[in-house]
Amino acid sequence: MGLAIGRCGMGEITGISWTDHTFNIAWGCTKVSPACDNCYAEREAIRFGYSAGGKHFPIWGQKEQRRKLSDAYWSEPIKWDRMARENWSESLKKGKPAYKTRLTFTSSMADVLEDHPDLDSERAKLWELVDKTKFLQWIILTKRPQNFRKMLPPEWLKEPRMNVILMTTVEMQQYTWRIDEMLKVPAHCYAVSAEPLLGPLNLEKYLPAKVPVAPHAMPEKWSDWTWPDWVPRRLAADIESFWSDKCGRGPREWAENACSSYNNHPPFGDNVTLEHVGGNTSRTGLYVPRWNNIGSVVTGLNEYEIVGSCSYKQPASLDWVVVGGESGKNARVSNPDWYRKLRDQTKAAGMRFHFKQYGAWMPVGEPKDDPEYYGGKAIVCPPPRACTASVQSLVERDELRLVDGHWMLRAPRKDSKWHERILDGKLWDERPQMRPDPPF
């Protein structure tokens, strides 16, 4: 059995850009694919003495026990949830409701769905904790999505939790089967962690077939947007009033709300049949999303009915993609074009895209035009046949590599500048669309 140890690795403050908190049900795991080869969690465990030669016991490998954590540690998410609730209450008192859940990633030091006897009891505690902390948006990340159906609580399969995001790691094309397994399980939000990205990845098969309204193609102000002729003027005015750009909203926010998996909107302009909000009758017409899970169907010239989008059935697809390069001493190099392809695919589908980091290897001269610096000395990106002596010495020391036409320089260990998250001049810091209402 795993041994319970005191508090450690508190996740109220985390360095992971795509989450607000990090929570571990245990420490320890077993490697299952190339993404695991240079596992940062294993390095961290060894640093704390959890290895065969360390001051504690080894926790890596199927036959090794797992490090369990204290009751005090398990109480931390309750505090985070309470803080989020209090923030909501304070915003109400100020007359400016600002509901915001907090993304909570589990687990950075283990795999929640690893089939290990020490984790059975910890998983049961986690499911209970998730149901208690409605103001936390839990990200369940795994490399074993085939275990979702047998390890998630049966009641979650019947009624997926609004505060749960299912996420799986896909480091290269041959592991997209993990997405297939994940999408078999009912959920309100699906995500992929392409980190470390170790090869080109095409996710087109798993993206929404038709986007309600593509947010990236929408202007920020209604004055720059033209409604199709078939949309009744009164309906358009209602939507513009609710999503008024004078109140800090606008067409783009309207589109993002429509693309939220929680709201389940059909594509804008599709001919659909949905239930009328006033009863059990149905209405058929061209669909226009309004807000939350409410829309309208245009049934004729200047005629429309208000409907709910909950009855709309659409194929399961991804909602969010996180991409990043590998860090650490033995980090493998990722081609920047692999990041760009995923960014372009996801944004064209109206999805959220998050670029976490280049990692240990960064393209020289990118994303800025001015020379990057290494150890205080400027390195100018050279053509393959015009290497200067200083550049050649970096190549010989394996600190500079040419990868598919990109010169990649190993990051100085203490220079955070080299872990920049800017891709082609922009910070891609997007997160999944949150549930629209407080969980009361």
N, C-alpha and C positions, 0 to 999 in steps of 0.2 A: 504493500500500500504506500501511496505517496505520503510524505511527511509535511505537516503544516508548519510553516515558518512565519515569522512576524511580518510587519509591514515593509513593503519594498515597491519600488517602481511606481509610485503614485502617479496617476494619470490626469490629475486636475489641470496640469499644464503639460502640453505635449509639443514636441518639435515636428510632429507629422502635420503637414500643411492641410491635408484634406479631412481632418477631424478636430474636434474641440477637446475631447478626452480620450484617453487610452485605458482600457481595463482588461486585465488578464485573469482568466479563470484558473490558470496554473502556469508553471514554467516547464518547458521540455517538449520535444517533438521527435518525429522520425522523418527523414528526408524522402521525398517521393518523386522529384523531377528536377531538371536542370536549374530551375529558379532557386532551389534549395542549396545548391553547391557551395555558395559563399554566404550562408545564412547569417544575417546580422544578429539574430536572436541567439544563435549558438555562440557567437563570439562574445556577446554580452554575458551569457551564462557562464562561460569559461572565465571571463574577467572577474566575476563574483565568486569564483571557486567551485562552480558546479561542473566538475569533470573528474575523470579517473585519477588525475594527479593533483586535484585541488583540495581545498580544506573541507569541501562538502562532498556530496555524492554525485555521480554522473546522472544526467537527466536526458541525454540525447540517444535515441535508439528505441526500438519497440520493446526490448527486454528491460530497459531501465525504468526506474520509478519516476514519477513526476513531482515537482515541487508544488505543494499546495500552499495557499495563502491564508492569512489570518482573518478572523471575523472583523477586526477593525478595518482591514483592507476592503472587505466585501461591503462595508457600510458606506464607503465613499460615494458610490453612485446615488445613494439616497440623498446625500448632501447636495450633489450636483443638481438632482431633480428638484429639490426644495429651492435652491437658488434660482433656477429657471422659473419656477412657479412664482416666487417673490418678485422677480423682475417683471413678470406679466402683471401681477397685481399693482406694482408701482406705476407701470405704464397706464393702467386703467385710471388710477387716481389722478394722473396728470392729464387725462383726457386724450392721450395719444396711444391707443392700443398698439403694442409692439410685440406680438406673439412670436417667439422664436424658440424652436427646440434646439438642443445641443447634440451635435453628432458625437457618438461614443463608439469607438472602434474596439472590438474584441476578436481575437487576442493577438497582441504583437509578439508575445513570447511563447505561443503555443498555437495549435490548430484546434478550434472548438470542436470540430467534427472528427478528430482523430479517434479511431477505434482502439482505445486504450482503457483498461479497467480502472485506472486512477481517475479518469475523467468522467465516469458515469455520474457520480454524485455531484461533481462540480457543474456539469451541464444542467442537471435538475435545478440546482441553486440559481444558475444563470437565467433559465426560462422564467422562474418565479420572480427574479429581480427585474427582468425586462417588463413583465406585466405590472410591476409596482411603480415603475419610473416612466410614466407616460410622456413627460416633458423631455426625455432623452430619446434621441433618434439612434437606435442601435445598428451598427454596421457589423454583420456577422461575416467575416472573411475566412475563406477556406480554400485549400487545394484539394479537398475531398467532397465536392458537391454531390457525388453519388450517395452520400450519407444524409443529405438534408431530409429526405422523406422518412427515413427510419429513425432519425435522431431528434427532429423537431417535435414538439408536443402535438399529438393528434388534433387537439382543438385548434391549433394554429393552421393546420392544413385545411380545416373546414372554414375557419374565419381568420384569414391572414391579419397579422397585427399591423396597425397603421404606423407604429414607431419602429418597424424592423425593415432594414435594407439587407437583402441577400447579395453577397459579393463573392466572386471567385477569381483566383489568379490565373492569368493566361499569358505566359511569357513568350510564346511563339505559336505558329499556326497549328502545329500538331496537337496542341492542348486546348483547341476550341471545343472539344468534346465536353469539357467542363461546363461550358455555357449551355450546351444541350441539356446536360443533367440538371443544372440550376433552374432552367426555364420550365422544367417539368413540375416544379413545386410552386404552388400559388403564393404570390407575394405582391405587395403594392409597389415595390421598387427593386429593380435588378441592376447590379453594377459589376464592372470588370476592373481588376487591378492588373494592368500590363506593366508590372514592375517587379523585377528588372525586365525590361524589354530586350529580349535576346535574339530577335529575328523579326523580319517583316510580318505584319499581322493585318489580315483583311477581315473586318467584322461586318461586312455588308449584309451577310445572311441573317444577322442578329439585330439589325437596326429596324426601327419602325418602318413598315412598308409605306405608309403615308403619314405625313406630319400634319397635325391639326393646323398650325400656323408656324412657319419657321421663324423663330425669334431673331436669328442672326440677319434675316432679310428685312426685318421691320425697322422703320424709322423710330426716333425717340419722341417725335411730336405728331399729333393727329393732323396738323396742317400739311405734313409731308406724306400723308397716306390717303389713297383714293379707294373708296369702297366700290366693289363691283356693282353694276347697275341693278342686279337682282336683289340686293339687300335693301329693304325698306328704310327710308330716311329716318323714320321715328325709332326703329330698332338701332340703327347706327348711332343716333343721338343718345340713346339710353346707355349704350356701351361706352361712348366717348365721355359721357358725364361721370360714370362710375370709375373709369380708368383715366380720369382727367390728368393731363400732363401738368396742369397748374398745381396739382396736389402731389407732384413727384412721381406720377405713374406715366402712362402713355401706351402707345401701340405695342412696344416691345414687352412691357410687363403683362399686357393682355395676352400676348402670344405665349409667354412663358407659363402663365397660369393655364392656358389651354393645353400646353404640352405636359403638364404635370400628370404623372401616372396616378396620383391620388384622385384626380378629377375625372379621368377616363373619357375625355372628349373625343368624338369622332373627328375626322379631318374637316376643316372648313370647306363648305360647299358640297360635301358628299350628300347624296340622296339617302336618307335614313328613316327608319320608323322607330320612334321612342315613346316612352310613356309620358303622358301629360302630367304636369306637376299637381294638377287639381283632382286627380282621380286615377282610376285604373285603365282609362281609355288611352289609345295610342294616336299619335300624329305622324304623318309622313310628309317630308319636304327636304329642302336644302338646308344643311345644318350651319348654324352660326354660334360659336361658343360665347358665353356671356361672362360669368364669374363662378368661382368654385366649381361645383358640379352641375350648374344650371346653364342651359343653352336655349336656343330657339330654332324652330324649323320654319322656313319660309314656304307657305302652302300656296301662295298665289301672289298676284300683283299687289304689293303693299299689305299683304296679309301674312301673319306669322303667329305661332303659338309657342308658349314657354314649355320646355320639356326638361327632364332630368337626364343626365348622361350616364347614370349608374347602370342602367339596363343595357348599355352598349357593350358588345363583346368584341374584343380585338385580340389578335394573336399576341402572346407574350413576347416582349422584346426588351432590349437593354435601355436603361434610362441614363446611365452615367458611366464614364470611362476615365480612369486615373492612369496616367502614363509617367514613367520615369526610368532613369538609368541606374546602374548599380553603383554602390559606394563600397568603400573598403579597399584594403591593400591589394587584393587579387581581383579587383573588379574587371569584368568584361566590358568591351566597348560596344555602345549602341550607335547605329547610324542615325544622325538627326533627321534624315528623310523618313525613317520609320515613325518618328513622333508626328511629323507633318502629315503623313498619310492618315493616321488615326484622327488627328485634329480635323482634317478636311472631311473625312467620312462622317464623323459624329456631328459636326456643325451643320453639314448639309441635311442631316436627318433631324435637326432641331434638338439634339441632345446636349447634355452638360459635359464639358471636357475640362479636365484638371491636369495640368503639366506640373508634376511635383519637383523634378530636378533633372539636371544632366547627369549627376552622380560624379564618379571619380574622373571621368573623361569628358572634357568640354571642347566643342569646336573652336579652333583658334580664329579670332576675328569675328566670330558670331556670338551674339546677335548684333554687336556694335560694329561700326565701320573703323573705329580707331584700333590700334594694335593692343592686344591683350598683354598682360605682364606675367612673367614667371620669375619669381625670386628677385623682383626689381628690375629685370632686364626685358626690354621690349622684344617680342617675337613676332615677326611679320610673316603671315601665311605665304609660303613660297610655292611656286609651281614645282612639280615633281623633279624636274631636271635642273633646278636652280637653287638647290639647298646651299645655304651658307654654312660655314664651318660650325658656328654655334648651334645652328639647327641640326646639323648632322650629328653633333655630339649628343643632342637630346634623343635623336632617333636611336643611336647606338646604346644609350642607357635605357631604352624602352620607355621614355617619358614623352615621346611624340610619335604618333602613328598616322599613316595615311590609310583611311578606311573609305573605300568607294568614293574617292574624290574629295573626302573631307579630312583636313588635318586635325587630329584630336590630340589634345595636350592633357597629360595627367595633372590633376588638381594638386596644388600644394596642400598638405594635410591641414594646415592651420589657416588657410586663406578661404574664408567663407564665400568670397567673391566668385570662386570657381564653382560653386554649387547653385549658381543663379537659376531662377525659374523662368527667365524671359525666353520665349520662343518667338523668333521673327519679330522682335520689338514689342511683344505684348505679354503681360502676365495673365496666364490662363488659370484662374483661381476658382473656377465654377464648382458649385456643389449641387446636389440633387434638389429639386423643388420640394420644399417642405409641405407637410400636410397643411391645409388651408385654415383650420380652426383649432383652438386650444382643445386638448383632450379631456373635456369635462363630461 
